[in-house]
Amino acid sequence: MENLIGLLVAAPLLGAGLLLCGGPRLDRAGHWIGTLLAAVSFALGAVLFADLLGRGREDRTLTSHLFSWVPVGGFRADVGFQLDQLSMTFVLLITGVGTLIHLYSVGYMEHDERRRRFFGYLNLFLAAMLLLVLADNYLLLYVGWEGVGLASYLLIGFWQHKPSAATAAKKAFLVNRVGDMGLSIAIMLMFTTFGTFAFGPVLAHATDAGEGRLTAIGLMLLLAACGKSAQVPLQSWLGDAMEGPTPVSALIHAATMVTAGVYLITRSGAIFNAAPDAQTAVVTVGAVTLLFGAIVGCAKDDIKKALAGSTMSQIGYMILAAGLGPVGYVFAIMHLVTHGFFKAGLFLGAGSVMHGMNDEVDMRRYGGLRTYMPVTFVTFGLGYLAIIGFPGLSGFFSKDKIIEAAFAKGGTEGWILGGAALLGAAITAYYMTRVMVLTFFGEKRWQPDAEGNAPHPHESPRTMTIPMVVLAFGSVFAGGLFSINDTFLKWLEPVTGHAEGNSPVSALTVTIGTMVVLVLGVALAWAQYGRRPVPVTAPRGNLLTRAARRDLLQDDFNHVVLVRGGEHLTRSLVYADHTLVDGVVNGTAASVGGLSGRMRRLQNGYARSYAVSMFGGAAVLIAATLLMRAV
């Protein structure tokens, strides 16, 4: 079975190679080749999953060593894979949801002239993410990490003829470079501390290192997670990434890129468990981001950007849970998986709406679409109910567990974190109800575009609706299946560990609280958008609304602090270079030149000058000799 692990990565990597290098001859069948190889990877994952289930709980780790990558003296970097319960969970999510997104893309990208290349990039994305979660050491993980960054850049900017798409791709690439620097520094610190960057030795001996060193490593890993998972303060790229084709948004937000940070922190749990300050930083970032993203989602009229704010917020819940240590690791991954189902379904549903509305993204120009697009309405609606935590659906089971774990932190910190998680649940219910009402309810508000073409809403083809239906089933049933007899907890516990917290409030109290805030959020959104006419042009709004429309001024902050700050720093360095460095260099050269010019006068070629010099020198020597004798 170990030999199959490498094939998980090889299948989509082969697809990427064929589709990107095969040329126009593959244009007709390229999309099916890409989809088939993604499905092959999923099938291999299912076979390996069945094998792991047949093993004992403590014997579910498979390793596969391919070759020595960089053997130099005492330095050794291997290419090897490790498949355990944690990586297996990600493999099934990546390949399962990824295959559905490939199938959806067959219809969505039907008329795109560069569809073969698009599927090549999708395959590359899957291969890079699979390498990331299957690597048995941090250096190989870093290769997958960078591969995910490259694939996201290519896919976000796929329609590079649009300046906004090209700019968004560049922005995502540059922001992620900041986080990637954190991961590279963490790997260097690991090697200098442990002499290796393999998961086994590093995590097994984490407690042997000093707390200060572990805190530094943990903070650098957190910086990396903030970049890939779009957490504060490196979250600014996520909303702009919606400029890519909608299947890209679904793949990034549900199964690949933004989940990488949660995986990194959970996989490195032993480091964070031994570094309380770093763990506190993780919890703080998660709590701030879950509120930040939710507030941004409330003010967006672009359906994809509203869902992007939602992703930022939901990943914040996962980071918060991961920062709680053994109390929350399992629930962070559980919410990640359920979120993979309902968020992929929501994004594909948004793409279906755009497909039927001439690519219109402004929800204020929708309305009443439930009668025109019944399959999209039902599947999107189930995803909506799941994300707000409706009882019995996936989000209800996973998000409530995170809220319980937040309260279990204990003391004032527990009340603050639990309160933030509850507030986030209320805001989630509000903005998602707003999306649902603006899109599918009320009177139709669509208008002809600038060229006079009026939308004619219609249901999407089966290649698009079938993946939406499958994801809707996951949105409904996944959380409940995971919770039966604590199935998911027992599956992950041997890898992540688990501890029961000491919550000051009971699970029933938390459930009642979440239901109350859910109803309040839904009722407020319905009162504002379901019972009143919706203007096609958004009103100016209050100060908070205007700030939320501009992503709570995150780009303004980056411009002032980073761009302008960078400009001033650059100018200062240029001034220092010209005045200090060039001054020293040029001054030294001028001094030597001036001294040489003066000394050159002694060599003028006149015999009488040399005779005078010799006479003067002899007189000095004689005078000095006489003076010394007299003394």
C-alpha positions as CSV (number, residue, x, y, z in Angstrom):
1,M,0.0,0.0,0.0
2,E,2.9,2.3,0.7
3,N,3.7,2.4,-3.0
4,L,0.3,3.9,-3.8
5,I,1.0,7.0,-1.7
6,G,3.3,8.6,-4.4
7,L,0.7,7.9,-7.0
8,L,-1.7,10.2,-5.2
9,V,0.5,13.1,-6.2
10,A,1.7,11.6,-9.5
11,A,-1.8,11.3,-11.0
12,P,-2.7,15.0,-11.0
13,L,0.9,16.0,-11.7
14,L,0.9,13.8,-14.8
15,G,-2.3,15.6,-15.8
16,A,-0.7,19.0,-15.4
17,G,2.3,17.9,-17.5
18,L,0.1,16.5,-20.3
19,L,-2.3,19.4,-20.5
20,L,0.4,22.2,-20.2
21,C,2.9,20.6,-22.6
22,G,0.6,18.5,-24.9
23,G,-0.3,21.4,-27.1
24,P,-3.5,22.1,-29.1
25,R,-3.9,18.4,-30.0
26,L,-5.4,17.9,-26.5
27,D,-7.8,20.8,-26.6
28,R,-10.8,18.6,-27.3
29,A,-10.3,16.1,-24.6
30,G,-8.0,18.0,-22.2
31,H,-10.8,18.9,-19.7
32,W,-11.8,15.2,-19.4
33,I,-8.2,14.1,-19.0
34,G,-7.8,16.5,-16.1
35,T,-11.0,15.4,-14.5
36,L,-10.2,11.7,-14.9
37,L,-6.8,12.0,-13.3
38,A,-8.2,14.0,-10.4
39,A,-10.8,11.1,-10.0
40,V,-8.0,8.5,-10.2
41,S,-6.3,10.3,-7.3
42,F,-9.5,10.2,-5.3
43,A,-10.0,6.5,-6.0
44,L,-6.4,5.8,-4.8
45,G,-7.2,7.8,-1.7
46,A,-10.3,5.7,-1.1
47,V,-8.3,2.5,-1.4
48,L,-5.7,3.8,1.1
49,F,-8.5,5.0,3.4
50,A,-10.0,1.5,3.4
51,D,-6.6,0.0,4.3
52,L,-6.1,2.4,7.2
53,L,-9.6,1.5,8.5
54,G,-8.5,-2.1,8.6
55,R,-5.6,-1.4,10.8
56,G,-5.5,-0.8,14.6
57,R,-5.8,2.8,15.8
58,E,-2.2,3.1,16.7
59,D,-1.0,1.4,13.5
60,R,-2.4,3.8,10.9
61,T,0.8,5.5,9.7
62,L,2.2,4.5,6.3
63,T,5.5,5.9,5.1
64,S,7.2,5.8,1.7
65,H,10.7,6.9,1.0
66,L,11.3,7.8,-2.6
67,F,14.9,9.1,-2.7
68,S,17.5,11.2,-1.0
69,W,17.0,14.7,-2.3
70,V,20.0,16.6,-1.0
71,P,22.6,14.5,0.8
72,V,25.5,16.9,1.6
73,G,27.8,16.1,4.5
74,G,25.7,16.2,7.7
75,F,22.8,17.8,5.8
76,R,20.2,15.3,4.4
77,A,16.9,16.1,2.7
78,D,14.7,13.2,1.7
79,V,11.7,13.0,-0.5
80,G,9.4,10.8,1.5
81,F,5.7,10.6,2.3
82,Q,3.7,10.0,5.5
83,L,0.1,9.0,5.4
84,D,-1.7,9.0,8.7
85,Q,-5.2,9.9,9.9
86,L,-4.6,13.7,9.6
87,S,-3.1,13.6,6.1
88,M,-5.7,11.0,5.0
89,T,-8.5,13.4,5.9
90,F,-7.0,16.1,3.8
91,V,-6.3,13.7,0.9
92,L,-10.0,12.7,0.7
93,L,-11.1,16.3,1.0
94,I,-8.7,17.6,-1.6
95,T,-9.3,14.9,-4.2
96,G,-13.0,14.4,-3.5
97,V,-14.0,18.1,-3.6
98,G,-11.3,18.8,-6.2
99,T,-12.8,16.2,-8.6
100,L,-16.3,17.6,-8.2
101,I,-14.9,21.1,-9.0
102,H,-13.1,19.7,-12.1
103,L,-16.4,18.2,-13.3
104,Y,-18.2,21.5,-12.6
105,S,-15.5,23.3,-14.6
106,V,-16.3,21.2,-17.7
107,G,-19.6,23.1,-18.0
108,Y,-18.5,26.4,-16.5
109,M,-15.4,26.8,-18.8
110,E,-17.1,25.3,-21.9
111,H,-16.6,28.3,-24.1
112,D,-13.2,29.4,-22.9
113,E,-10.6,29.0,-25.6
114,R,-7.9,28.2,-23.0
115,R,-9.9,25.5,-21.2
116,R,-7.1,22.9,-21.6
117,R,-4.6,25.1,-19.8
118,F,-7.1,25.9,-17.1
119,F,-7.5,22.2,-16.3
120,G,-3.7,21.8,-16.4
121,Y,-3.5,24.5,-13.7
122,L,-6.3,22.8,-11.6
123,N,-4.3,19.5,-11.7
124,L,-1.1,21.3,-10.7
125,F,-3.0,22.8,-7.8
126,L,-4.2,19.4,-6.6
127,A,-0.7,17.9,-7.0
128,A,0.9,20.7,-5.0
129,M,-1.6,20.5,-2.2
130,L,-1.3,16.8,-2.0
131,L,2.5,17.1,-1.8
132,L,2.0,19.6,1.1
133,V,-0.2,17.3,3.2
134,L,1.7,14.0,2.4
135,A,5.3,15.3,3.0
136,D,7.0,13.6,5.9
137,N,9.3,16.7,6.6
138,Y,9.0,20.4,6.6
139,L,11.3,21.1,3.7
140,L,9.3,18.9,1.3
141,L,6.1,20.5,2.7
142,Y,7.7,23.8,1.8
143,V,7.9,22.6,-1.9
144,G,4.2,21.9,-1.9
145,W,3.6,25.1,-0.1
146,E,5.3,27.1,-2.8
147,G,3.6,25.0,-5.5
148,V,0.2,25.9,-4.1
149,G,1.3,29.6,-4.2
150,L,2.3,29.3,-7.9
151,A,-0.9,27.5,-8.9
152,S,-3.0,30.1,-7.2
153,Y,-1.2,32.8,-9.0
154,L,-1.8,31.2,-12.3
155,L,-5.4,30.5,-11.6
156,I,-6.4,33.8,-10.0
157,G,-4.8,35.6,-13.0
158,F,-6.1,33.1,-15.5
159,W,-8.1,35.8,-17.3
160,Q,-5.0,38.1,-17.4
161,H,-6.6,40.2,-20.2
162,K,-8.5,41.8,-17.3
163,P,-6.2,44.2,-15.4
164,S,-8.1,43.5,-12.2
165,A,-7.4,39.8,-12.5
166,A,-3.7,40.3,-13.2
167,T,-3.4,42.7,-10.3
168,A,-5.2,40.3,-8.0
169,A,-2.9,37.5,-8.9
170,K,0.2,39.6,-8.2
171,K,-1.3,40.8,-4.9
172,A,-1.9,37.2,-3.8
173,F,1.6,36.2,-4.8
174,L,3.3,39.1,-3.0
175,V,1.3,38.9,0.2
176,N,1.9,35.2,0.4
177,R,5.7,35.8,0.0
178,V,5.6,37.5,3.4
179,G,4.0,34.4,5.0
180,D,6.4,32.1,3.0
181,M,9.3,33.9,4.5
182,G,8.0,32.9,8.0
183,L,7.9,29.2,7.0
184,S,11.4,29.3,5.6
185,I,12.8,30.9,8.8
186,A,10.9,28.4,10.9
187,I,12.5,25.5,8.9
188,M,16.0,27.1,9.4
189,L,15.3,27.4,13.2
190,M,14.2,23.7,13.3
191,F,17.4,22.5,11.6
192,T,19.6,24.5,13.9
193,T,17.7,23.4,16.9
194,F,17.0,19.7,16.1
195,G,19.5,19.0,13.4
196,T,16.6,17.8,11.1
197,F,13.3,19.0,9.7
198,A,11.6,15.6,9.6
199,F,8.2,15.5,11.4
200,G,9.1,12.6,13.6
201,P,12.3,13.8,15.3
202,V,11.2,17.5,15.4
203,L,7.8,16.8,17.0
204,A,9.1,14.1,19.3
205,H,11.8,16.2,20.8
206,A,10.0,19.5,20.8
207,T,9.9,19.6,24.6
208,D,13.7,19.3,24.7
209,A,14.2,22.7,23.1
210,G,14.0,26.0,25.0
211,E,10.7,27.7,25.2
212,G,12.1,30.8,23.6
213,R,13.3,28.9,20.6
214,L,10.0,27.1,20.3
215,T,8.1,30.4,20.6
216,A,10.1,31.8,17.7
217,I,9.4,28.7,15.6
218,G,5.7,28.8,16.5
219,L,5.4,32.5,15.6
220,M,7.1,32.0,12.2
221,L,4.7,29.0,11.5
222,L,1.8,31.3,12.4
223,L,3.0,34.0,10.0
224,A,3.1,31.3,7.3
225,A,-0.4,30.2,8.2
226,C,-1.7,33.8,8.1
227,G,-0.5,34.2,4.5
228,K,-1.9,31.0,3.1
229,S,-5.1,31.0,5.1
230,A,-5.8,34.7,4.7
231,Q,-5.7,35.6,8.4
232,V,-5.1,39.0,10.0
233,P,-2.7,40.7,9.1
234,L,-2.1,39.0,5.7
235,Q,-5.8,38.6,4.7
236,S,-5.9,41.4,2.1
237,W,-5.4,39.1,-1.0
238,L,-8.4,36.9,-0.5
239,G,-11.2,39.2,-1.6
240,D,-9.3,40.3,-4.8
241,A,-8.7,36.6,-5.6
242,M,-12.4,36.4,-6.6
243,E,-11.3,37.9,-10.0
244,G,-10.4,34.3,-11.0
245,P,-12.9,31.9,-12.5
246,T,-15.5,30.7,-9.9
247,P,-14.2,27.1,-9.8
248,V,-10.9,28.5,-8.7
249,S,-12.6,30.4,-5.8
250,A,-14.3,27.1,-4.8
251,L,-11.0,25.2,-4.9
252,I,-9.0,27.8,-3.0
253,H,-11.6,28.4,-0.4
254,A,-12.9,24.8,0.2
255,A,-10.2,22.2,-0.4
256,T,-6.8,23.6,-0.9
257,M,-5.0,26.9,-0.3
258,V,-6.7,28.4,2.7
259,T,-6.8,25.1,4.5
260,A,-3.0,24.8,4.4
261,G,-2.4,27.1,7.4
262,V,-4.8,25.0,9.6
263,Y,-3.0,21.9,8.5
264,L,0.4,23.4,9.3
265,I,-0.6,24.5,12.8
266,T,-2.3,21.2,13.6
267,R,0.5,19.1,12.3
268,S,3.0,21.2,14.4
269,G,0.8,20.8,17.5
270,A,3.7,19.5,19.7
271,I,5.6,22.8,19.0
272,F,2.7,25.0,20.0
273,N,1.8,22.9,23.0
274,A,5.3,23.6,24.4
275,A,5.1,27.3,23.5
276,P,2.2,28.9,25.3
277,D,2.9,32.4,24.0
278,A,2.8,31.2,20.4
279,Q,-0.4,29.4,21.1
280,T,-1.9,32.5,22.5
281,A,-0.9,34.4,19.4
282,V,-2.7,31.7,17.3
283,V,-5.9,32.0,19.3
284,T,-5.8,35.8,19.1
285,V,-5.3,35.8,15.3
286,G,-8.2,33.3,14.9
287,A,-10.6,35.3,17.1
288,V,-9.8,38.6,15.5
289,T,-10.1,37.2,11.9
290,L,-13.4,35.4,12.5
291,L,-15.0,38.8,13.4
292,F,-13.0,40.7,10.8
293,G,-14.2,38.5,8.0
294,A,-17.8,38.3,9.2
295,I,-18.0,42.1,9.3
296,V,-16.6,42.5,5.8
297,G,-19.0,39.9,4.5
298,C,-22.0,41.9,5.7
299,A,-21.2,44.9,3.4
300,K,-20.3,43.2,0.2
301,D,-22.8,43.3,-2.7
302,D,-20.6,41.1,-4.9
303,I,-21.8,37.6,-4.2
304,K,-18.3,36.0,-4.5
305,K,-16.7,38.7,-2.2
306,A,-19.4,38.2,0.4
307,L,-18.5,34.5,0.4
308,A,-14.8,35.4,0.5
309,G,-15.4,37.3,3.7
310,S,-17.2,34.3,5.0
311,T,-14.3,32.0,4.2
312,M,-11.9,34.4,6.1
313,S,-14.3,34.2,9.1
314,Q,-14.7,30.4,9.0
315,I,-11.0,29.8,8.7
316,G,-10.7,32.1,11.7
317,Y,-12.8,29.6,13.7
318,M,-10.5,26.8,12.7
319,I,-7.4,28.8,13.6
320,L,-9.0,29.7,16.9
321,A,-9.7,26.0,17.6
322,A,-6.2,25.0,16.6
323,G,-4.8,27.6,19.0
324,L,-6.7,26.0,21.9
325,G,-4.3,23.0,21.6
326,P,-5.5,19.4,22.3
327,V,-8.9,20.7,23.3
328,G,-9.5,22.1,19.8
329,Y,-7.3,20.3,17.2
330,V,-9.9,17.7,16.3
331,F,-12.7,20.3,16.0
332,A,-10.6,22.6,13.9
333,I,-10.1,19.8,11.3
334,M,-13.8,18.7,11.7
335,H,-15.0,22.2,10.8
336,L,-12.4,22.3,8.0
337,V,-14.0,19.2,6.4
338,T,-17.6,20.3,6.8
339,H,-16.7,23.8,5.6
340,G,-15.1,22.1,2.5
341,F,-18.5,20.7,1.6
342,F,-20.8,23.7,2.2
343,K,-18.3,26.4,1.1
344,A,-17.5,24.6,-2.2
345,G,-21.3,24.2,-2.7
346,L,-21.9,27.9,-2.0
347,F,-19.2,29.0,-4.4
348,L,-20.3,26.6,-7.1
349,G,-23.9,27.9,-6.5
350,A,-22.7,31.4,-6.9
351,G,-21.0,30.4,-10.2
352,S,-24.3,28.9,-11.3
353,V,-26.1,32.1,-10.6
354,M,-23.5,34.1,-12.5
355,H,-23.7,31.6,-15.4
356,G,-27.4,32.3,-15.7
357,M,-27.1,36.0,-15.2
358,N,-24.6,37.0,-17.8
359,D,-21.7,37.0,-15.2
360,E,-23.4,39.6,-13.1
361,V,-22.0,39.5,-9.5
362,D,-24.0,42.3,-7.9
363,M,-26.6,40.7,-5.7
364,R,-28.7,43.9,-5.8
365,R,-29.3,43.1,-9.4
366,Y,-30.6,39.6,-8.7
367,G,-33.8,38.8,-6.8
368,G,-36.5,36.1,-7.2
369,L,-34.0,33.6,-8.8
370,R,-35.5,30.6,-6.9
371,T,-38.2,30.1,-9.5
372,Y,-35.7,30.3,-12.4
373,M,-32.9,28.1,-10.9
374,P,-34.6,25.6,-8.6
375,V,-31.6,23.2,-8.3
376,T,-29.2,26.0,-7.6
377,F,-31.6,27.4,-5.1
378,V,-32.0,24.2,-3.1
379,T,-28.3,23.2,-3.1
380,F,-27.2,26.8,-2.3
381,G,-29.9,26.9,0.4
382,L,-28.7,23.8,2.1
383,G,-25.1,25.2,2.1
384,Y,-26.5,28.4,3.6
385,L,-28.3,26.4,6.4
386,A,-25.1,24.4,7.1
387,I,-22.8,27.4,7.4
388,I,-25.2,29.3,9.8
389,G,-25.3,26.2,12.0
390,F,-28.9,25.1,11.5
391,P,-29.7,22.2,13.8
392,G,-28.9,18.8,12.3
393,L,-26.7,20.1,9.4
394,S,-22.9,19.9,9.2
395,G,-22.0,23.3,10.5
396,F,-24.2,22.8,13.6
397,F,-22.0,20.0,14.8
398,S,-18.6,21.4,13.9
399,K,-19.0,25.1,14.8
400,D,-20.8,24.4,18.1
401,K,-17.8,22.2,19.2
402,I,-15.4,25.1,18.5
403,I,-17.6,27.5,20.6
404,E,-17.7,24.9,23.4
405,A,-13.9,24.5,23.2
406,A,-13.4,28.3,23.3
407,F,-15.4,28.6,26.5
408,A,-13.4,25.6,27.9
409,K,-10.3,27.8,27.7
410,G,-11.4,28.9,31.2
411,G,-11.1,32.2,33.0
412,T,-11.5,35.6,31.5
413,E,-9.8,34.4,28.3
414,G,-12.4,31.7,27.9
415,W,-15.3,34.1,28.2
416,I,-13.7,36.5,25.7
417,L,-13.0,33.8,23.1
418,G,-16.4,32.1,23.6
419,G,-18.2,35.5,23.3
420,A,-16.3,36.3,20.1
421,A,-17.2,32.9,18.6
422,L,-20.9,33.4,19.5
423,L,-20.8,36.9,18.1
424,G,-19.3,35.6,14.9
425,A,-22.1,33.0,14.7
426,A,-24.7,35.8,14.9
427,I,-23.0,37.9,12.2
428,T,-22.6,34.8,10.0
429,A,-26.4,34.2,10.2
430,Y,-27.0,37.8,9.3
431,Y,-24.7,38.1,6.3
432,M,-25.5,34.7,4.8
433,T,-29.3,35.4,5.2
434,R,-28.6,38.7,3.4
435,V,-26.9,36.8,0.5
436,M,-29.8,34.3,0.4
437,V,-32.5,36.9,0.4
438,L,-30.9,39.3,-2.1
439,T,-30.2,36.4,-4.5
440,F,-33.2,34.2,-4.4
441,F,-36.1,36.1,-2.8
442,G,-38.0,39.3,-3.4
443,E,-38.8,40.9,-6.8
444,K,-36.5,40.5,-9.7
445,R,-34.1,43.4,-10.0
446,W,-32.0,42.6,-13.0
447,Q,-31.5,45.2,-15.7
448,P,-30.0,45.3,-19.2
449,D,-26.2,45.7,-19.2
450,A,-24.4,48.6,-20.9
451,E,-24.9,47.0,-24.3
452,G,-28.6,46.6,-23.8
453,N,-28.5,42.8,-23.2
454,A,-31.0,41.7,-20.5
455,P,-30.2,38.6,-18.4
456,H,-32.3,35.5,-19.0
457,P,-31.9,33.4,-15.9
458,H,-31.8,29.7,-16.4
459,E,-30.6,26.5,-14.7
460,S,-27.1,25.4,-15.3
461,P,-26.2,22.2,-17.2
462,R,-25.9,18.8,-15.4
463,T,-22.1,18.9,-15.4
464,M,-22.5,21.9,-13.0
465,T,-25.6,20.9,-11.0
466,I,-24.5,17.3,-10.2
467,P,-21.4,18.4,-8.2
468,M,-23.6,20.9,-6.4
469,V,-26.0,18.2,-5.5
470,V,-23.2,15.9,-4.2
471,L,-21.8,18.8,-2.1
472,A,-25.2,19.6,-0.7
473,F,-25.5,16.0,0.6
474,G,-22.1,16.5,2.4
475,S,-23.4,19.9,3.7
476,V,-26.4,18.1,5.3
477,F,-25.0,14.8,6.5
478,A,-21.2,15.1,7.1
479,G,-21.3,16.7,10.5
480,G,-23.8,14.2,11.9
481,L,-21.9,11.2,10.6
482,F,-18.7,12.5,12.2
483,S,-20.4,13.0,15.5
484,I,-22.0,9.5,15.8
485,N,-20.1,7.9,18.7
486,D,-17.4,10.6,18.4
487,T,-16.3,8.9,15.1
488,F,-14.2,11.8,13.9
489,L,-12.6,12.4,17.3
490,K,-11.6,8.8,17.6
491,W,-10.2,8.8,14.1
492,L,-7.9,11.8,14.6
493,E,-7.0,11.5,18.3
494,P,-4.0,9.2,17.8
495,V,-2.3,12.0,15.7
496,T,-3.6,15.2,17.2
497,G,-4.3,14.1,20.7
498,H,-7.4,15.3,22.6
499,A,-8.2,16.8,26.0
500,E,-11.5,17.6,27.6
501,G,-11.6,21.3,28.6
502,N,-13.2,22.6,31.8
503,S,-15.9,24.8,30.4
504,P,-17.9,27.1,32.8
505,V,-21.0,26.5,30.6
506,S,-22.6,23.3,29.6
507,A,-22.9,22.0,26.0
508,L,-26.6,22.5,26.2
509,T,-26.2,26.2,27.2
510,V,-23.8,26.7,24.3
511,T,-26.3,25.1,21.9
512,I,-29.2,27.3,23.2
513,G,-27.0,30.4,22.9
514,T,-26.0,29.6,19.3
515,M,-29.6,29.0,18.4
516,V,-30.6,32.4,19.9
517,V,-28.0,34.4,18.1
518,L,-28.8,32.4,14.9
519,V,-32.4,33.4,15.1
520,L,-31.5,37.0,15.9
521,G,-29.1,37.2,12.9
522,V,-31.6,35.7,10.5
523,A,-34.5,37.9,11.7
524,L,-32.5,41.1,11.4
525,A,-31.4,40.3,7.9
526,W,-34.9,39.4,6.9
527,A,-36.3,42.6,8.4
528,Q,-33.7,44.7,6.4
529,Y,-33.8,42.9,3.1
530,G,-36.8,40.6,3.0
531,R,-39.5,43.0,4.1
532,R,-38.3,46.1,2.5
533,P,-37.6,47.1,-1.1
534,V,-33.9,46.6,-2.0
535,P,-32.4,49.6,-3.9
536,V,-30.4,48.6,-7.0
537,T,-27.7,51.1,-5.8
538,A,-26.4,50.6,-2.3
539,P,-27.0,53.5,0.0
540,R,-24.0,55.3,1.4
541,G,-24.4,53.8,4.9
542,N,-22.8,54.6,8.2
543,L,-19.1,54.8,8.9
544,L,-18.7,51.1,9.8
545,T,-20.6,50.1,6.6
546,R,-18.4,52.2,4.4
547,A,-15.3,50.9,6.1
548,A,-16.5,47.3,5.7
549,R,-17.1,47.9,2.0
550,R,-13.4,48.8,1.8
551,D,-12.4,45.6,3.7
552,L,-12.2,47.5,7.0
553,L,-9.5,49.7,5.4
554,Q,-7.0,46.8,5.2
555,D,-5.6,48.0,1.8
556,D,-5.5,51.6,3.0
557,F,-3.5,50.4,6.1
558,N,-1.2,48.4,3.9
559,H,-0.7,51.3,1.6
560,V,0.1,53.7,4.4
561,V,2.3,51.4,6.5
562,L,3.9,49.2,4.0
563,V,3.8,50.9,0.6
564,R,4.4,54.5,1.7
565,G,6.6,53.2,4.6
566,G,8.6,51.2,2.1
567,E,8.9,54.2,-0.2
568,H,10.2,56.3,2.7
569,L,12.6,53.5,3.8
570,T,13.8,53.2,0.2
571,R,14.4,56.9,-0.1
572,S,16.2,56.9,3.2
573,L,18.4,54.1,2.1
574,V,19.1,55.9,-1.2
575,Y,20.0,59.1,0.6
576,A,22.3,57.1,3.0
577,D,23.9,55.4,0.0
578,H,24.5,58.7,-1.7
579,T,25.7,60.6,1.3
580,L,27.4,58.0,3.5
581,V,28.5,55.1,1.3
582,D,29.2,57.1,-1.8
583,G,30.6,59.9,0.4
584,V,33.1,57.5,2.0
585,V,34.0,55.9,-1.3
586,N,34.2,59.1,-3.3
587,G,35.9,61.0,-0.4
588,T,38.6,58.3,-0.1
589,A,39.2,58.4,-3.9
590,A,39.4,62.3,-3.8
591,S,41.8,62.2,-0.8
592,V,44.1,59.8,-2.6
593,G,43.8,61.8,-5.8
594,G,44.6,65.0,-4.0
595,L,47.5,63.6,-2.1
596,S,48.9,62.0,-5.3
597,G,48.6,65.3,-7.1
598,R,50.6,67.1,-4.4
599,M,53.2,64.4,-4.2
600,R,53.6,64.4,-7.9
601,R,55.0,67.9,-7.7
602,L,58.1,66.5,-6.1
603,Q,58.8,64.6,-9.3
604,N,59.1,67.5,-11.7
605,G,62.1,66.4,-13.8
606,Y,64.4,69.4,-12.9
607,A,67.9,68.5,-11.6
608,R,68.2,71.6,-9.5
609,S,65.0,70.7,-7.6
610,Y,66.4,67.2,-6.9
611,A,69.7,68.8,-5.8
612,V,68.0,71.1,-3.4
613,S,65.9,68.2,-2.0
614,M,69.1,66.2,-1.5
615,F,70.9,69.1,0.1
616,G,67.9,69.8,2.4
617,G,67.7,66.1,3.4
618,A,71.4,65.9,4.1
619,A,71.1,69.1,6.2
620,V,68.3,67.6,8.2
621,L,70.2,64.3,8.9
622,I,73.3,66.2,10.0
623,A,71.4,68.5,12.3
624,A,69.6,65.5,13.8
625,T,72.9,63.6,14.4
626,L,74.5,66.6,16.1
627,L,71.4,67.2,18.2
628,M,71.5,63.6,19.4
629,R,75.2,63.7,20.3
630,A,74.7,66.9,22.2
631,V,71.9,65.4,24.3
